[in-house]
Amino acid sequence: MFPVEPQVVDWGYAISTLVIRFVGIFVVLGVLQIVMQVTGRIFSLLDTRKQSKKLQSRPSPKTLTREEAAAVGMALYMYDKTD
């Protein structure tokens, strides 16, 4: 059998690779967070533009006449009394 020589561990190298991995994880997570925030703002801006276009294309609501308003009020009053 060959004599077994004790292995010398380079602790500086081991610790430095662990630190680099530890910091690297937070760098990657930070970049992902920034990208997600930017894309979220872009999508919300696009959604807001789409909503504003829908509101502009919609015709203005019709106003009720006095008779129609009275009929709606009576219907709501009677609906409330049935409970």
C-alpha positions in Angstrom: 0.0 0.0 0.0 1.0 3.5 -0.6 1.4 5.8 2.3 -1.4 8.3 2.7 -0.3 11.8 2.8 -2.5 14.3 4.7 -4.3 16.7 2.4 -3.6 20.4 2.9 -6.8 22.4 2.6 -6.4 25.9 1.2 -9.0 27.6 3.4 -8.6 30.9 1.7 -9.7 29.4 -1.6 -12.6 27.5 0.0 -13.9 30.5 1.9 -13.5 32.9 -1.1 -15.5 30.5 -3.4 -18.3 30.3 -0.8 -18.3 34.1 -0.4 -18.4 34.6 -4.2 -21.4 32.1 -4.5 -23.2 33.8 -1.6 -22.8 37.3 -3.0 -23.6 36.0 -6.5 -27.0 34.7 -5.5 -28.0 38.1 -4.1 -26.7 39.8 -7.2 -28.8 37.5 -9.5 -31.8 38.0 -7.3 -31.4 41.7 -7.3 -31.2 41.8 -11.1 -34.3 39.6 -11.3 -36.2 41.9 -9.0 -35.2 45.0 -11.0 -36.2 43.3 -14.3 -39.6 42.2 -12.8 -40.3 45.8 -11.5 -39.5 47.3 -14.9 -41.6 44.8 -16.8 -44.4 45.3 -14.3 -44.4 49.0 -14.9 -44.4 48.5 -18.6 -47.3 46.1 -18.5 -49.3 48.4 -16.2 -48.6 51.4 -18.5 -49.8 49.3 -21.5 -52.9 48.3 -19.6 -53.6 51.9 -18.6 -53.4 52.9 -22.2 -55.7 50.1 -23.3 -58.3 51.1 -20.6 -58.1 54.8 -21.6 -58.7 53.9 -25.3 -61.7 51.8 -24.2 -63.1 54.7 -22.2 -62.6 57.1 -25.1 -64.4 54.9 -27.6 -67.3 54.2 -25.3 -70.4 56.4 -25.9 -71.4 58.7 -23.1 -74.0 57.2 -20.8 -77.6 58.2 -21.3 -79.2 60.3 -18.6 -82.5 59.1 -17.2 -85.7 61.0 -17.5 -87.7 61.9 -14.4 -90.1 59.0 -15.1 -87.3 56.5 -15.5 -85.6 57.6 -12.3 -88.9 57.3 -10.4 -89.4 53.8 -11.8 -85.9 52.7 -10.8 -86.4 54.2 -7.3 -89.7 52.4 -6.9 -88.2 49.1 -8.1 -85.3 49.5 -5.6 -87.8 50.4 -2.8 -89.9 47.3 -3.5 -86.9 45.1 -3.8 -85.7 46.2 -0.4 -89.1 45.6 1.1 -89.2 41.9 0.0 -86.3 40.9 2.3 
